[in-house]
Amino acid sequence: MLSRVFIVILILSSFDHSICLAQQAFELEALQSPNRYKSNIEGQLKIIETAVFSEEPSENKVLLENGYAKYEFKNPDAWPPDQIGTYRPVAVRVIFTKYPRDSAFWLTDYQWLLSKRLTALFELDSNLNSTAIEYSILLQTDCDNEFETMQLFHGIEVSYEPIKETIDVTEIDADLSNTQTKNPLAVRKVTQFMRRDRYTMDSAVFSVLDRNTQWNNAVVVLDWTGSMYGHGAEAILWQALNEEQNRIRHCVFFNDGDRTKTRKKTIGYTKGIYFSETASITDPIKMMRRVQHKGNGGDSPENDLEALIATINKLPESQDIILVADNASCIRDFVLLQCLNRPIHVVLCRTKNGINPQYINLAWKTGGSLHFNDIDVHDLSEKMKFGSLDINGTKYVHTLNDVLQPVDRSDHFFAHCDRYYTYPKRLNRSKRRKEPECYFQD
């Protein structure tokens, strides 16, 4: 059925990997010893001077703020960017002020601060430690005293370029003319939604639903943020084409807080969760647009677990709970895992760069399953009895932190998500909870 009805041709725009290498990858051990690293870093990085660095927002750039003489990031959630399709980092600038003029007279040692900022960056995302990224140091010079210096920006600028994905869904309409559907008008509305806005998709969701015929009386929980519209629409299209099977009874859409600003998002209370029955397929189709207009998620991490908990509370009679998730985004509220008391079937999209361990842990710890492309992984706990788990060629082991992580850290492309296994340190006391509240819906 998939080959006849849902023909999607995904063309990734090519890019040249043979760019000039700006410097060798940074040695993490050397970053812990600034004196040893000093001679190397001066030779590796280009140093640029400017009067004042502009903090004005610009396309395809992310600013990570440290603050004067500090190295921890004030806004770590700003990276990675939430982009439709994929992206690749191309340049990093570490931004200082040149005051005093001679770094030998700095109260905070220049080499030590530079090393600490780079260490913090690589802890945020280890993939940024790459020879394919051009690193440089920017020194601001328009400051004659410490007060003026403190008013200027101090931090890191990461520049990236999107790798746009294009799709061709023109063959879908032709296939539908040969397919018996209960509601062809609804099917056409979904395909028009997918085609008109040319959302990214790869048929993974459609394929997973098509082959897992054991799922019944199910609820599909959809990440409905900007990068996932096309993938989520695949689930709606599948339901529209298979209404008579009546396997999916409800759809739940979550957009990570409507238009809530990142700093105001509270774990467990981010909201932006909407429910729709599928008895009439027109209901979830209307809900697609409604939730889209409410907001596209903003920052990259999503409130997957809050949406799952709300689903379990509101629809306890559902037999199977299916999460259609953005593998490229972190789960911001993973600490709420203890609130889940049902198996979660995790369907992953955007898995080009490997599998995000957060979703493996979600499926494993809930006794659920993991699905992507043409792969289904069931009985994760049974497989873990042998001490490790192999998924798509990557070996995972149980760590002291009680999570599954890749044995080879070079395979861990999602290290920046690790910080969400615990409550964020920057939470105000009023927002911190020793025991999470497991009921978020009236």
C-alpha positions in Angstrom: 0.0 0.0 0.0 2.8 2.4 0.9 4.4 2.1 -2.5 1.1 2.7 -4.3 -0.2 5.6 -2.2 2.6 7.4 -0.5 5.4 8.0 -3.0 7.7 10.7 -1.6 11.0 11.6 -3.3 13.4 13.2 -0.8 16.2 15.1 -2.4 18.9 16.5 -0.1 20.7 19.5 -1.4 24.4 18.5 -1.6 27.2 20.4 0.0 30.9 20.2 -0.2 32.6 18.4 2.7 36.0 19.2 1.3 36.2 22.7 2.8 39.5 24.1 4.0 40.1 22.9 7.5 40.6 26.0 9.7 42.4 24.2 12.6 42.9 20.9 14.2 40.2 19.7 16.6 40.7 20.9 20.1 42.2 18.4 22.6 39.8 18.3 25.5 42.6 17.3 27.9 44.7 20.3 26.7 41.7 22.6 27.4 42.0 21.7 31.1 45.7 22.9 31.1 45.7 26.5 29.7 49.4 27.0 30.1 50.1 23.9 28.0 47.5 25.0 25.4 48.6 28.6 25.1 51.1 28.3 22.3 48.8 26.0 20.3 45.7 28.2 20.5 47.5 31.3 19.4 48.7 29.5 16.2 45.3 27.9 15.5 42.8 30.7 15.8 42.5 33.9 13.9 42.3 37.0 16.1 40.1 39.9 14.9 39.5 43.3 16.5 36.4 45.5 16.2 35.1 48.5 18.1 31.9 46.9 19.3 30.3 43.6 18.5 26.7 44.0 17.3 24.2 41.8 19.2 21.5 42.5 16.7 19.7 39.2 15.7 20.8 37.9 12.4 19.8 35.0 10.2 21.6 31.6 10.7 23.5 32.8 13.8 23.1 31.9 17.5 24.5 33.9 20.3 25.5 32.1 23.5 26.1 34.6 26.3 28.6 34.1 29.1 28.8 37.6 30.7 31.9 39.6 31.7 34.7 37.3 32.9 32.4 34.3 33.0 32.3 31.0 31.1 29.0 29.3 31.9 26.2 30.0 29.4 23.2 32.1 30.4 21.1 30.7 27.5 22.2 27.2 26.7 18.8 26.3 25.2 19.6 28.7 22.3 21.7 25.9 20.8 21.0 23.9 18.7 18.7 26.0 16.4 15.2 24.7 15.7 15.3 24.6 11.9 13.1 23.0 9.3 15.4 20.4 7.7 18.9 20.2 8.9 21.9 22.5 9.3 25.7 22.4 9.8 27.8 24.8 11.9 30.4 26.7 9.8 32.0 29.2 12.1 32.5 30.0 15.8 33.7 33.3 17.2 34.7 33.6 20.9 34.0 37.2 21.8 36.0 39.2 24.4 36.8 42.8 25.2 40.3 44.1 24.9 40.6 45.6 28.3 43.1 46.1 29.7 44.9 46.4 26.3 47.6 44.0 27.4 46.1 40.7 28.4 49.0 40.1 30.9 47.2 42.6 33.1 43.8 41.0 33.0 42.3 40.1 36.4 40.9 37.0 34.9 43.5 35.0 33.0 42.8 35.2 29.3 44.0 31.7 28.4 42.1 30.1 31.3 38.9 31.9 30.4 39.2 31.0 26.7 39.8 27.4 27.6 36.8 27.3 30.0 34.5 28.9 27.4 35.5 26.3 24.7 35.1 23.5 27.2 31.6 24.8 28.1 30.8 25.0 24.4 31.9 21.4 23.7 29.9 20.2 26.7 26.9 21.8 25.2 27.5 20.1 21.8 30.5 17.9 21.2 29.9 18.1 17.5 31.1 21.7 17.5 34.7 20.5 18.1 35.3 19.9 14.4 38.0 20.7 11.9 35.2 21.7 9.5 34.3 24.7 11.6 36.3 27.9 11.4 37.2 29.2 14.8 38.3 32.8 15.6 38.6 35.2 18.5 36.9 38.6 18.4 38.3 41.4 20.6 36.2 44.5 21.2 38.3 47.6 21.6 35.8 50.5 22.4 36.2 50.3 26.2 38.4 52.5 28.3 37.4 51.3 31.8 35.9 48.3 33.5 32.4 49.8 33.6 32.3 50.3 29.8 33.7 46.8 29.4 30.9 45.2 31.4 28.3 46.7 29.1 29.6 44.9 26.0 28.7 41.4 24.9 30.8 38.5 26.1 30.2 35.0 24.8 30.2 32.9 21.7 28.7 33.3 18.2 27.9 30.1 16.3 27.2 30.6 12.6 25.5 27.8 10.6 24.0 27.2 7.2 20.8 25.2 6.6 20.8 22.1 4.5 17.5 22.4 2.8 15.4 19.4 2.0 13.0 19.4 -0.9 10.2 17.0 -1.6 8.1 16.0 -4.5 4.6 14.9 -3.6 3.1 15.5 -7.0 2.6 11.7 -7.5 0.4 11.4 -4.5 -2.8 12.7 -6.1 -2.4 10.3 -9.1 -2.1 7.4 -6.7 -5.1 8.5 -4.7 -7.3 8.3 -7.8 -6.7 4.5 -7.8 -7.3 4.1 -4.1 -10.6 3.5 -2.4 -10.9 5.8 0.6 -13.8 6.6 2.9 -13.1 10.3 2.7 -11.1 11.3 -0.4 -11.7 15.0 0.3 -10.0 14.8 3.6 -7.1 12.9 2.1 -6.7 15.6 -0.5 -6.7 18.3 2.1 -3.8 16.6 4.0 -1.8 16.1 0.8 -2.4 19.8 -0.2 -1.1 20.8 3.3 2.0 18.8 2.7 2.6 19.9 -0.9 1.7 23.6 -0.6 4.1 24.3 2.3 6.6 21.7 1.1 7.2 20.4 4.6 10.1 18.0 5.3 9.1 14.3 5.3 10.6 10.9 4.5 7.6 8.4 4.7 9.0 6.9 8.0 5.9 7.6 10.0 3.6 6.3 7.3 5.7 3.2 7.0 5.8 2.5 10.7 2.1 2.8 11.1 1.5 0.6 8.0 3.6 -2.3 9.2 2.8 -2.4 13.0 -0.7 -3.9 12.6 -0.7 -4.9 16.3 -1.5 -1.4 17.4 -5.2 -0.9 18.2 -7.4 1.6 20.0 -4.3 3.8 19.8 -3.6 7.4 20.5 -0.9 9.2 18.4 0.9 11.9 20.2 2.4 14.3 17.6 5.3 16.7 18.0 3.6 19.6 16.2 6.5 22.1 16.0 8.0 23.8 12.9 10.4 21.0 11.8 7.8 18.2 12.3 4.7 19.4 10.4 5.4 17.2 7.4 6.2 14.1 9.5 3.1 14.6 11.7 1.0 15.0 8.6 2.1 11.6 7.5 0.2 10.1 10.5 -2.9 12.1 9.6 -2.7 11.0 6.0 -2.3 7.3 7.1 -5.4 7.6 9.3 -7.4 9.3 6.5 -6.5 6.4 4.2 -7.2 3.7 6.8 -10.3 5.1 8.7 -12.2 1.8 8.3 -9.6 0.0 10.3 -10.3 2.3 13.3 -6.9 1.6 14.8 -6.2 5.2 15.8 -8.9 6.7 18.0 -7.3 10.0 19.0 -4.6 12.4 18.0 -2.7 14.6 20.5 -0.8 17.6 19.2 1.8 19.4 21.3 3.8 22.5 20.3 6.0 23.2 23.3 4.0 26.0 25.0 2.3 27.8 22.1 4.2 31.1 21.9 5.6 31.0 25.5 9.1 32.5 25.8 11.8 30.0 26.6 12.7 31.6 30.0 9.0 31.2 31.1 8.7 27.5 30.2 8.4 25.5 33.4 8.9 21.7 33.4 5.5 20.0 33.5 3.6 23.3 32.9 4.7 24.3 29.4 1.3 23.4 27.9 0.5 23.8 24.2 -1.2 20.4 24.2 -4.4 19.7 22.1 -6.7 16.7 21.7 -8.7 15.5 18.8 -10.8 12.4 18.1 -10.4 10.7 14.8 -14.0 9.4 14.5 -14.3 12.1 11.9 -10.9 12.7 10.1 -11.9 16.3 9.5 -11.4 17.0 13.2 -7.6 16.3 13.4 -7.2 18.0 10.0 -8.7 21.2 11.5 -6.6 20.8 14.6 -3.4 20.6 12.5 -3.9 24.2 11.4 -5.2 25.4 14.8 -2.2 24.2 16.7 0.2 25.5 14.0 -1.3 29.0 14.4 -0.9 28.7 18.2 2.9 28.5 17.8 5.7 26.5 16.3 7.6 25.7 19.5 10.3 28.4 19.6 13.5 26.8 21.0 14.6 23.3 20.0 13.9 21.2 23.1 10.3 19.9 23.4 7.8 19.0 26.1 7.3 15.4 25.0 6.8 13.9 28.5 4.3 16.5 29.6 2.3 15.7 26.4 2.5 12.0 27.2 1.4 12.4 30.8 -1.5 14.6 29.8 -2.5 11.9 27.2 -2.4 9.1 29.8 -4.4 11.2 32.3 -7.1 12.3 29.8 -7.3 9.0 27.7 -6.6 6.2 30.1 -8.7 3.7 28.0 -6.2 3.9 25.1 -4.6 0.6 24.4 -1.4 1.8 22.6 0.3 5.2 23.0 2.4 6.2 20.0 4.8 9.2 20.1 5.8 10.7 16.8 9.0 12.5 17.9 11.7 14.8 16.5 14.9 12.8 17.0 16.9 16.0 16.3 15.3 17.8 19.3 16.0 17.1 23.0 13.3 16.2 25.5 13.4 19.2 27.9 11.3 17.4 30.6 12.9 14.0 30.7 12.9 14.3 34.5 9.2 13.6 34.4 9.8 10.0 33.3 8.7 8.6 36.6 5.2 9.9 35.9 4.8 7.5 33.0 3.1 4.2 33.8 2.4 3.0 30.3 4.6 1.6 27.5 5.4 4.2 24.9 5.9 3.3 21.2 8.4 5.9 20.0 8.4 6.7 16.3 11.5 8.7 15.3 11.8 11.2 12.5 14.9 13.1 11.2 17.4 10.3 12.2 20.0 11.1 9.5 22.6 11.9 12.2 22.0 8.8 14.3 19.6 8.0 17.1 19.1 10.4 20.1 19.6 8.3 23.2 16.9 10.2 25.1 14.3 8.5 23.0 15.9 5.1 23.4 15.8 5.6 27.1 12.2 6.7 26.9 11.2 3.5 25.1 13.4 1.3 27.3 12.3 2.6 30.7 8.6 2.5 29.9 8.7 -1.0 28.4 7.8 0.4 25.0 9.4 0.1 21.6 11.5 2.1 19.1 10.7 2.6 15.4 12.4 4.5 12.6 12.7 4.1 8.8 12.3 0.3 8.2 13.5 -0.7 11.7 11.4 -1.8 14.7 13.0 -2.5 18.0 10.9 -4.4 20.5 11.7 -6.0 23.9 14.5 -3.5 24.8 14.6 -4.8 28.4 15.0 -8.4 27.2 17.8 -7.4 24.9 19.5 -5.4 27.7 19.8 -8.7 29.8 23.0 -9.3 27.8 24.5 -6.1 29.1 24.3 -4.0 26.0 22.0 -3.0 23.2 22.8 -2.7 19.5 20.7 -0.3 17.5 21.4 0.3 13.8 25.1 -0.5 14.3 25.7 1.5 17.5 26.3 -0.2 20.8 24.6 1.2 23.9 25.4 0.3 27.6 23.8 1.1 30.9 25.8 3.9 32.6 26.1 4.8 36.3 23.6 7.6 35.7 21.0 4.9 35.0 20.7 5.8 31.3 21.7 4.1 28.1 24.5 5.8 26.2 26.7 4.9 23.2 29.9 2.9 24.2 31.9 5.0 21.7 31.5 8.6 22.7 32.3 9.6 19.1 28.9 8.1 18.2 27.1 10.4 20.7 25.9 13.1 18.4 23.3 14.3 20.9 25.5 14.9 23.9 24.0 18.4 24.3 20.7 16.6 25.4 22.4 15.0 28.4 21.7 18.0 30.6 18.0 17.3 30.4 18.3 14.1 32.4 18.3 16.2 35.6 16.5 19.4 36.6 18.2 22.5 35.3 20.3 24.3 37.9 19.1 27.7 36.9 15.5 27.1 37.9 14.2 29.4 40.5 13.4 27.8 43.9 9.7 28.5 43.3 9.8 26.4 40.1 12.0 23.5 41.4 10.1 20.4 42.5 11.8 17.5 44.4 8.9 15.3 43.3 7.3 16.2 39.9 3.5 16.7 39.8 2.2 14.0 37.5 -1.2 15.5 36.7 -1.1 18.6 34.5 -4.6 18.6 32.9 -7.9 19.3 34.6 
